[in-house]
Amino acid sequence: MTTEELSARYDMGEKYLSSDDEKEQRHGVEIIGELAIEGYMPAQTELGYLYRNGWYVPKNSQKALNWFQKASEQGDIEAIVGAGLVYSDMEDDEKAFILIKEAAEKGSATGQRLLGELYEDGIGVTADSYEAVIWYRKAVQQGDVAAKYFLGSIYLHDNNIEEGLRLTEEAAEAGNKNAQDDMGDYYHYGTYSDKNLDKALYFYDKAASQGVANSQTEIGIMLQNGEGIEKDEAAAINCFKDAVEQGNTIAKVYLGLAYICGQGTDVDEDKGWNLLTQAADEGNVVAMVSCGRQAYDLADSGQYDEAETRNYLEMAGSYFSEAAKQEDAEAQWRLGWMYIGGEYFNQDEQVGIELFRKAVNQDFSPAMVALGICYEEGIGVSKDKSTAISYYKKAAMQNDEDAIDALKRLNAI
């Protein structure tokens, strides 16, 4: 075949591979395989990637390496990258680094970006952020969108906010789903710029359409709260469900609470608790605190008998204890009150005071109020009105309404 005929045949094979029909996909593999055997370099590289990723053929690292080797002998730089990736899959980091560095030095934008990642993460080489930036920049100059995202992330981490945001937003606009998700968060929470809910939704929507679970969850939260968008609790449920299907822990928390409270869906406590406990058992502190809070509220509701109430208190104490070990301020504060009140735990005012202090050290205003109450009433400490007022004032500086009410009551403001 002439070069033009080989190229046309290859394009036909690629077209069949992109079909949704399995029969046509198999035909595409046959065409690519035949061309690879005939020595057509692009087909050899493509076949290497098919075997490396297990696309349309059984995954086989050795076959992938063989085809990458054949293509690289013909001068295909991307085949060298592919071989490096296979060695990375095999956890042979040194060989992976050598090959990816070779491809990067020969001008592969993908190789340059991957080399930047290896330097940044210290895989196969000593971590070196300076070298990472050098190689990311080279890849960016060749239009590699993912490299632009990684470089932007480094700049943001190094407090080069303007350049970091510019690169990240450019990567997002170019379709990088991770950049889209990050930009959504930045605009939603005002991380590196002023909050802009319209822009947050714009980027979240782009990332969610590419299946990014965090963006699906964040859109659900905004829909549930009517934040920057018309409130729609039923639509929020669908967003949470999409994210839960991908295992997103935060989505499990929100969907679980929605089932328990009947928020946007029918009440289903079994489903709700199953989701909440899954998220908590996965080690998510937010989920632990949510589980503990929900269990405590059920215990405090007065709708259960003594045994069931104690069971919910035990559950709350267990979740708060685990979250408190991970230095969650709300969990420390709530657990402190449980110890002071002797709820499930044996009453121990000193343990409660210690937990409040830990939460105060994290600038958690409810714990400041709690210590103010303890000093005002002499709970676990000697009564000391001036110290109580000082804690109330600290909390009031955060606009804590309980603290402000206490100061008014004590004629301290």
C-alpha distance (Angstrom), angle and dihedral (degrees) to the residues before:
residue distance angle dihedral
M1 . . .
T2 3.77 . .
T3 3.79 119.9 .
E4 3.80 89.4 -103.0
E5 3.81 91.3 51.1
L6 3.80 92.1 48.7
S7 3.80 90.7 49.4
A8 3.80 92.3 48.9
R9 3.80 91.0 47.9
Y10 3.81 90.2 49.3
D11 3.81 91.4 50.5
M12 3.80 88.9 51.8
G13 3.81 90.1 52.6
E14 3.81 90.8 50.7
K15 3.78 90.3 49.7
Y16 3.80 91.1 54.0
L17 3.82 90.8 47.6
S18 3.81 90.8 55.5
S19 3.81 91.8 54.0
D20 3.81 121.7 107.3
D21 3.80 89.7 -136.7
E22 3.83 113.1 96.5
K23 3.77 92.6 -149.9
E24 3.79 91.5 55.5
Q25 3.80 90.2 45.5
R26 3.81 90.2 55.3
H27 3.80 89.2 48.8
G28 3.80 88.6 52.4
V29 3.81 90.9 53.3
E30 3.82 89.6 50.3
I31 3.80 91.8 52.5
I32 3.82 93.2 47.1
G33 3.81 90.2 46.2
E34 3.81 93.3 50.7
L35 3.80 91.5 49.2
A36 3.81 91.2 47.8
I37 3.81 90.8 52.8
E38 3.81 89.0 49.3
G39 3.82 87.1 56.8
Y40 3.80 100.2 -106.7
M41 3.79 102.4 158.0
P42 3.87 101.0 -148.2
A43 3.80 89.5 51.1
Q44 3.80 91.5 50.7
T45 3.80 90.9 52.9
E46 3.80 91.8 45.0
L47 3.80 91.7 49.6
G48 3.80 88.8 50.2
Y49 3.79 90.5 55.8
L50 3.82 91.6 45.8
Y51 3.81 90.3 55.7
R52 3.80 93.0 40.7
N53 3.82 93.4 54.0
G54 3.80 99.0 31.2
W55 3.80 91.6 -120.5
Y56 3.82 111.3 164.6
V57 3.84 89.2 -24.8
P58 3.81 133.0 63.1
K59 3.80 110.7 -83.8
N60 3.80 109.6 -101.1
S61 3.80 120.3 168.7
Q62 3.80 95.0 -169.9
K63 3.80 93.6 52.6
A64 3.79 88.8 46.8
L65 3.80 91.1 53.3
N66 3.79 91.7 47.8
W67 3.80 92.8 54.6
F68 3.79 93.3 42.6
Q69 3.81 88.7 51.8
K70 3.81 91.9 52.4
A71 3.80 92.2 49.1
S72 3.81 94.0 45.0
E73 3.81 89.9 52.4
Q74 3.79 85.5 60.4
G75 3.79 90.2 52.6
D76 3.81 102.5 -97.6
I77 3.80 105.2 152.0
E78 3.81 92.4 -168.2
A79 3.80 89.1 59.6
I80 3.81 87.7 59.6
V81 3.80 88.3 52.9
G82 3.81 89.4 50.0
A83 3.79 91.9 52.2
G84 3.79 89.7 49.9
L85 3.79 90.0 52.7
V86 3.79 91.4 51.2
Y87 3.80 90.9 53.3
S88 3.79 88.1 48.2
D89 3.82 88.7 53.6
M90 3.79 87.5 51.7
E91 3.83 89.2 50.7
D92 3.80 92.0 -118.4
D93 3.79 91.7 137.5
E94 3.80 96.5 172.6
K95 3.81 94.3 56.5
A96 3.79 90.3 42.5
F97 3.79 91.0 53.6
I98 3.82 93.5 47.9
L99 3.80 93.6 51.6
I100 3.79 96.7 42.4
K101 3.80 90.2 47.9
E102 3.81 89.3 51.2
A103 3.81 91.3 51.9
A104 3.81 91.6 45.3
E105 3.78 92.5 51.7
K106 3.81 89.5 49.7
G107 3.78 89.8 56.5
S108 3.81 107.2 -95.3
A109 3.81 108.5 152.7
T110 3.80 89.9 -156.6
G111 3.78 90.0 49.8
Q112 3.80 91.1 49.4
R113 3.78 91.9 51.0
L114 3.81 92.2 46.5
L115 3.79 90.7 48.0
G116 3.79 88.4 53.0
E117 3.79 88.8 53.5
L118 3.81 91.8 49.8
Y119 3.80 91.3 51.2
E120 3.79 92.4 45.0
D121 3.81 93.9 49.8
G122 3.80 97.1 35.0
I123 3.81 95.0 -122.2
G124 3.81 113.9 158.7
V125 3.81 88.7 -11.0
T126 3.79 139.1 48.5
A127 3.80 110.0 -79.6
D128 3.79 110.7 -98.8
S129 3.81 118.9 171.6
Y130 3.82 91.3 -172.7
E131 3.82 91.2 59.1
A132 3.79 90.0 43.3
V133 3.80 90.8 57.2
I134 3.82 91.4 48.2
W135 3.79 93.0 54.8
Y136 3.79 94.9 40.7
R137 3.80 88.9 53.7
K138 3.80 91.2 51.6
A139 3.80 90.1 51.6
V140 3.81 91.9 46.4
Q141 3.80 90.2 53.2
Q142 3.80 86.9 59.0
G143 3.80 92.3 50.1
D144 3.81 100.4 -101.7
V145 3.81 103.5 161.7
A146 3.80 96.9 -164.2
A147 3.81 90.0 53.3
K148 3.79 88.7 53.7
Y149 3.81 89.0 54.7
F150 3.81 93.4 48.5
L151 3.79 92.5 46.5
G152 3.79 90.6 48.7
S153 3.80 90.1 52.3
I154 3.80 91.1 53.0
Y155 3.79 91.8 49.9
L156 3.81 91.3 49.8
H157 3.79 90.7 49.4
D158 3.81 89.3 50.4
N159 3.83 90.1 50.6
N160 3.80 94.4 -109.4
I161 3.78 86.6 134.8
E162 3.79 101.5 166.7
E163 3.80 95.5 51.0
G164 3.80 93.1 38.7
L165 3.79 93.0 53.3
R166 3.79 92.0 45.1
L167 3.80 93.1 53.9
T168 3.80 94.3 42.4
E169 3.79 92.7 49.5
E170 3.81 91.6 47.1
A171 3.81 89.4 51.7
A172 3.80 89.5 48.6
E173 3.78 92.7 51.0
A174 3.80 88.7 48.5
G175 3.81 89.6 58.4
N176 3.81 105.3 -96.0
K177 3.80 103.0 150.3
N178 3.81 95.4 -156.5
A179 3.79 90.7 53.0
Q180 3.80 89.9 48.0
D181 3.79 90.9 51.7
D182 3.81 92.1 47.9
M183 3.80 93.2 47.9
G184 3.79 88.8 50.9
D185 3.80 89.5 54.9
Y186 3.81 93.3 44.6
Y187 3.80 92.6 53.5
H188 3.81 94.1 38.6
Y189 3.79 95.9 52.7
G190 3.80 100.5 24.7
T191 3.79 91.5 -120.5
Y192 3.79 98.7 157.0
S193 3.79 101.5 1.6
D194 3.78 141.2 18.3
K195 3.79 115.4 -58.3
N196 3.77 113.7 -92.6
L197 3.79 113.1 177.9
D198 3.80 94.3 -174.9
K199 3.79 91.1 56.6
A200 3.81 91.2 42.1
L201 3.80 90.8 56.1
Y202 3.80 90.9 44.0
F203 3.80 92.8 57.5
Y204 3.81 95.6 36.2
D205 3.81 89.1 54.2
K206 3.80 91.6 52.4
A207 3.81 92.6 49.1
A208 3.81 93.7 42.5
S209 3.81 89.9 53.6
Q210 3.81 86.3 58.2
G211 3.80 90.7 52.1
V212 3.81 100.1 -101.4
A213 3.80 104.4 161.1
N214 3.80 96.4 -156.2
S215 3.80 91.6 56.4
Q216 3.79 91.1 47.1
T217 3.80 88.6 52.5
E218 3.80 94.4 46.7
I219 3.81 92.0 50.3
G220 3.80 87.5 50.9
I221 3.81 90.8 52.5
M222 3.80 91.6 49.6
L223 3.80 91.5 48.1
Q224 3.78 91.4 47.8
N225 3.80 92.6 51.3
G226 3.80 98.0 35.9
E227 3.78 87.4 -121.4
G228 3.80 110.9 164.4
I229 3.79 89.7 -23.3
E230 3.80 136.9 59.3
K231 3.79 110.0 -77.6
D232 3.80 111.5 -103.3
E233 3.79 114.5 163.9
A234 3.81 94.1 179.9
A235 3.81 91.3 54.2
A236 3.81 88.6 47.6
I237 3.81 89.4 57.2
N238 3.80 90.5 56.3
C239 3.80 90.7 51.5
F240 3.80 91.6 50.2
K241 3.79 91.2 48.1
D242 3.81 91.5 52.8
A243 3.80 90.2 52.0
V244 3.81 93.8 44.2
E245 3.80 89.5 55.7
Q246 3.80 85.8 63.2
G247 3.79 91.9 48.1
N248 3.81 97.9 -106.2
T249 3.79 107.0 170.6
I250 3.80 98.7 -155.0
A251 3.79 90.5 50.8
K252 3.79 88.3 54.3
V253 3.79 89.1 55.8
Y254 3.81 94.5 50.3
L255 3.80 94.1 42.5
G256 3.80 91.2 46.1
L257 3.79 92.6 51.9
A258 3.80 90.3 46.0
Y259 3.80 90.7 55.5
I260 3.79 92.0 47.5
C261 3.80 94.1 47.6
G262 3.81 97.7 34.9
Q263 3.79 90.1 -121.7
G264 3.80 107.1 165.3
T265 3.79 91.8 -19.4
D266 3.81 141.9 51.2
V267 3.79 115.8 -73.4
D268 3.79 111.7 -95.6
E269 3.79 110.5 164.0
D270 3.81 93.9 179.9
K271 3.81 92.6 56.6
G272 3.77 90.5 42.7
W273 3.78 96.4 52.3
N274 3.78 91.9 43.2
L275 3.80 90.7 56.7
L276 3.79 94.3 43.7
T277 3.78 94.4 49.1
Q278 3.80 91.0 46.2
A279 3.78 90.2 55.3
A280 3.79 92.9 45.5
D281 3.79 92.8 47.4
E282 3.80 88.2 52.4
G283 3.79 86.2 65.2
N284 3.77 99.5 -107.0
V285 3.79 108.4 151.8
V286 3.80 93.7 -156.1
A287 3.80 88.4 55.5
M288 3.80 91.9 48.0
V289 3.79 92.0 52.5
S290 3.81 91.5 44.3
C291 3.81 90.7 51.0
G292 3.77 91.6 47.0
R293 3.81 92.8 47.1
Q294 3.80 92.5 48.4
A295 3.81 92.7 46.8
Y296 3.80 91.5 48.7
D297 3.81 92.3 49.3
L298 3.81 90.0 51.5
A299 3.81 90.7 49.7
D300 3.81 89.7 49.2
S301 3.81 94.5 46.9
G302 3.80 94.8 85.0
Q303 3.80 92.7 -135.4
Y304 3.81 96.9 108.9
D305 3.79 133.7 70.2
E306 3.81 121.9 -110.4
A307 3.81 96.0 -90.2
E308 3.80 94.2 48.7
T309 3.80 91.7 44.6
R310 3.80 90.7 52.3
N311 3.80 89.8 48.2
Y312 3.82 91.0 55.2
L313 3.81 90.8 46.5
E314 3.80 89.9 51.8
M315 3.78 89.7 50.1
A316 3.81 91.8 49.2
G317 3.79 92.6 47.8
S318 3.77 91.9 49.3
Y319 3.80 94.4 51.5
F320 3.81 93.9 42.8
S321 3.80 90.6 48.8
E322 3.79 92.9 52.8
A323 3.80 92.7 46.1
A324 3.82 91.5 45.9
K325 3.81 89.4 55.6
Q326 3.79 86.3 58.9
E327 3.82 89.2 54.2
D328 3.80 97.4 -106.7
A329 3.80 105.4 164.4
E330 3.80 97.3 -152.1
A331 3.80 91.1 50.6
Q332 3.82 90.8 49.7
W333 3.80 90.7 50.3
R334 3.80 95.0 47.4
L335 3.80 92.7 44.0
G336 3.78 89.4 49.8
W337 3.80 91.5 58.9
M338 3.81 90.7 47.2
Y339 3.81 90.1 56.0
I340 3.80 93.0 45.0
G341 3.81 91.9 48.3
G342 3.80 94.4 42.7
E343 3.79 90.2 -125.0
Y344 3.81 105.1 166.5
F345 3.83 91.0 -34.8
N346 3.78 121.0 76.8
Q347 3.78 107.7 -93.8
D348 3.79 109.7 -92.5
E349 3.78 115.4 163.9
Q350 3.80 93.5 -177.6
V351 3.80 92.5 57.7
G352 3.80 88.7 48.2
I353 3.82 92.1 51.7
E354 3.82 91.0 48.5
L355 3.82 91.0 52.0
F356 3.80 91.4 49.2
R357 3.81 90.1 52.2
K358 3.79 91.3 52.0
A359 3.79 90.2 52.6
V360 3.81 91.7 46.1
N361 3.80 88.8 54.3
Q362 3.82 85.4 61.5
D363 3.82 89.8 53.4
F364 3.83 92.8 -111.0
S365 3.81 105.9 162.5
P366 3.85 98.6 -155.9
A367 3.82 88.0 59.6
M368 3.81 89.5 51.2
V369 3.80 88.4 54.2
A370 3.81 89.7 47.2
L371 3.81 91.6 54.6
G372 3.79 89.3 45.9
I373 3.80 89.4 55.5
C374 3.81 91.3 47.3
Y375 3.82 92.5 52.2
E376 3.79 92.2 42.9
E377 3.81 93.8 50.8
G378 3.79 100.1 29.1
I379 3.80 96.9 -115.0
G380 3.81 108.9 164.0
V381 3.82 90.1 -22.6
S382 3.78 137.0 58.1
K383 3.77 114.6 -84.8
D384 3.78 109.8 -93.8
K385 3.79 117.2 166.7
S386 3.79 95.4 -172.9
T387 3.81 92.1 52.7
A388 3.81 89.9 46.9
I389 3.80 89.9 52.7
S390 3.81 91.6 48.7
Y391 3.83 90.4 56.1
Y392 3.79 91.9 45.3
K393 3.82 89.6 51.5
K394 3.80 92.0 51.5
A395 3.80 89.9 52.8
A396 3.80 92.3 43.7
M397 3.80 89.1 57.7
Q398 3.83 84.6 66.0
N399 3.82 89.6 51.1
D400 3.80 91.8 -108.4
E401 3.82 103.5 172.4
D402 3.82 94.3 -154.1
A403 3.79 89.5 55.1
I404 3.80 92.5 47.4
D405 3.83 90.5 50.1
A406 3.80 90.4 49.7
L407 3.80 92.1 51.3
K408 3.79 90.7 49.8
R409 3.80 90.2 49.4
L410 3.81 90.3 51.5
N411 3.82 91.6 44.4
A412 3.78 88.1 -121.2
I413 3.80 94.8 134.5
